[in-house]
Amino acid sequence: MDGAGEMFFHLNTSKVRLQKCYFLNVGVFQ
């Protein structure tokens, strides 16, 4: 994996993780 692909991969996984946390919190507070 090259540097750019690795950066993109990390950005994508962290974004998904943030969305998961967001949806979990929204589910808790509803």
JOLIN-V83173 format. One record per pair of residues at least 24 apart in sequence whose C-alpha atoms are under 7 Angstrom apart, sorted by sequence separation. I is the first residue (numbers start at 1). J is the second residue. D is the distance in Angstrom with one decimal. If there is no record, write none. Layout:
i->[I;I]
j->[J;J]
d->[D;D]
This chain:
none
